[in-house]
Amino acid sequence: MVSKRLAPVSVLVVLLLLSLAPLAVLAQGSLDEEFVSSSGSLSFSYPDGWTVMEEGGQVMLTNDVAALEANEPPPGVVAVIILEPSALGGIIGSVQDMTPEATVAVLIESLAAGEMEAVPAPKSLSFGDRAAASITVTLSLGDVMGLVVDMGDGNLLTVAAIAAAGEMAQFESTIEAIAESAQYAPVWHMILSGHEDWVNGVVFSLDGTLLYSASDDGTVRVWDVATGEAAQVIEAHSGYIYGLALSPDGTRLASGADDYLVKLWDAATGEALATIEPETGGIRVLNFSPDGTLLAIGTDSSMVQVWDVADNTARFSLEHPDWVRGLAFSPDGALLATGDDDGTARVWDMATGELLAELTGHSDYIRGLAFSPDGTMFATASDDQTVRVWQVGADGTFAELAVLSGHTDWVNAVAFSPDSTLIASGSDDASVRVWRYNGDGSFSEIAVLSGHSDYVNAVAFSPDGTLIASGSEDDSVILWNTPE
């Protein structure tokens, strides 16, 4: 499988600009046009005749799309990228000093990619009661301008622009005017920033006061949900962490990585409790049984091992034809459902290890599985861009109930709300979609939560159902207010 990661930032900017479809040459005008992002969180005015495109928390503007087919900006052309605050971490990483001056310096240093020995001092600006700062430099690709505006409540709006060498001066006032016109009202509850690589797993504590997140940076972070601060950082693994699970009593946290290890932690203190070494490959997914006695471990060696946590021994080894990326216990613990790269979901008897059912319908990898808390439904998320919902019969049978379509890329994760009425799904299209069960076998999409700038790998509802957490390859976790 080929991993899909963000390009280095200097390359990313150029590729985004050059990827725009060719249109007729457009002229610069006054700020007569109004843009509102798909999430409704960002709006700004821009010149008449300019073209605006939006993708994954990034908005691209230019006064001449067609000219950007050239290898470098032609004379008279400027291209601008505006990043919503949630997208900042995925572009320039973690920023300790969140002032506009410090952040724009990091932005320019990232864009320069080693071309400059030192970043020039930023120019401080004031847009009403909002502080801002900018830096303009000349690089091999042309003039590059960075501009950061403090939108309040810790939200930084970031602007990057490129023009031909020696020509940015004629566009600076227009870019500043666009930024000054910006209004920002985030649709999310909070952004949790601190991970230095992809976030692959999120899980709430039983009382909802803490959130645990697992990342490719090898750490598990423990977040205070009320403040958004990282209460603890557990240096958990030497490899990417894909699996994260909390025991039903809330006392133990399990993490699994591509270092072939599963580790158990004290969920309150972060103290290491035990290490499990399955006789398989890299760990892709973990889940505790409802009574906490078993831990199911899915791997990239086409195997699921079910371990007895008390004596640290494998009870079952369940063979699959391909990688296992998703698994879930039924609420009563009698069943284990697994999904792998052959597009089939399998249901196993946890008393005997017997294969009970094979659910087909997806045409591509299955990456996420979830049982509804009331045990009546089962959901599968797939690379075929759909979520399928299955009705669980009293006799243990499974019948397809609905196919939820709307995502435009792989669906990596799926979760039910505590009352079993909502489904949240996270996708490579950088969105979280929320669906409501209508009670008659049908579902209605009630929200598309946009704010991440890269693939969404994990979703989870808080225990009281008021929040949804999503982990992304933009290195962030976003807490969303659950749509009504």
C-alpha positions, 0 to 999 in steps of 0.5 A: 500500500502506498502512504499518502502524506503531505508534501513539504510545505514549499512544494505544497504551495507550488503544487496547489497553485499549479493544480488549478484548472485553466481558465481565462485571464482575469484582471485585478479589481476592487474587493467587491466579491464575497467568499464564505467557506463550505463550513461557514466558519470563514468569510472574506472579501476579494477582488472582482474577477479573481478566482477562488477555490477551496479544499480541505481548510485551504482557500486558493485565490488568484488573479490569473488561473491560466497563467499559473500553468507556467513553472513559475509565476508569470509577470502580473500574476499573484496566487494566494493561499489562506489557511483556516486556523485548523489547517495551520499545524499540518502546514508548519507543524507545532508553533510554541509562540502563537503570536502573529510575528513568531508564526509568520517567521516560522511560515516563511522559514518553512516556505524558504526550505533552507534558501535563507540563512536568516528570516527577516524581521516581520512587519507588525500590522493592526487590523482594527483590534486584531494584531497581524504580521507579515514578511516578504522575501525573494526566493528561487520561485519568486517573491513570497509573502507570509501574513498571519492575523490573530482572529481571537481565542487563539485562532491564527489565520495564515496567508501565503502568496507568491508572485514573480520576483520583484512584483509582490509589492504591487499586491501587498496592499490587496492581500492585506485588505483581503486579510483585514476583511476576513471574519472567522467563527469556528464551527468546532468546539476546540482544536487540540494541537501538539502531535508532530505527526498523523493522529490515528486514534482517539478515545474519551475517558469514561467521564468525558473529561479526558481524551486520549490520542495516538499518533505516528509520532510514537506518543499517546497524548492525554488531553484535558477536554475542558481546557484543551491542554495536554495533561500528559504525553506518554512516550509509548512506541518506537513506531507509528501508533495505529491502535488505541483502546480504553478498557471498559472500566476506564483504568487501562489504556492499550496502544499498538504500533508497527513496532509489533508491540501492544502496551498496556498503560494505567489510564490515570497515571500513564504508568506502563503496566504490561507489554504484549508481543503478538506473534504477528506483524504490525498492529493496526487496530485494538479493542477491549471486550465489554467485560475487559477480559479480552483484547482483540488485536488486528495486524497487517499479517492477515491475523487477529489475535484475541488475548486474555488480558489477565494472564497475557496469553492468546485465546484465539488466532483468527486468520484472514485473507488480507490486512485487518484494519478494523474490529469491534466487539458486540455490546454483549461481548458474544461476537467480534466483527473484523474487516480487512482489505478484501472488503469483507466483514467477518463475524466470529463467535467469542466462545469458540472462535468460530466464523459465523458470518461473512458480510459482503457489499463493499468493493474495497478495503474496510477500515472502520467497524462499530456496533451500535451501543444498543446492539441492533446495528453494525457499521462498516467504513470502506475505501469505496467511499461508503458506510454500510449499516447492517441490522443485527437480528435477535438470532444473530443474523446480519442484513444490510440496512442502509448505504451511507454515501456522501464522502468523496474519498476513502472512509477510515473511521465510523462511530455510533453515538451513545444513544445509537441514533447518530453515526459519525464517519471520518474520511480522506476527504478531510471531513467528518459526516454525521448521519441520523437514524430515522428509525425506519431503516433509513438515515439522513445526513445532518452535518458535514464537519469541515476544518481538517486540512488532511485525511481524518483517520479516527472519530469518537463520541464523548460518553454524553454524546455532546462532542465528537473527536476527530484525529487527522493527518494534519497532526491535530485533533478537533472537538466538535459540538455534536450537531442536533 
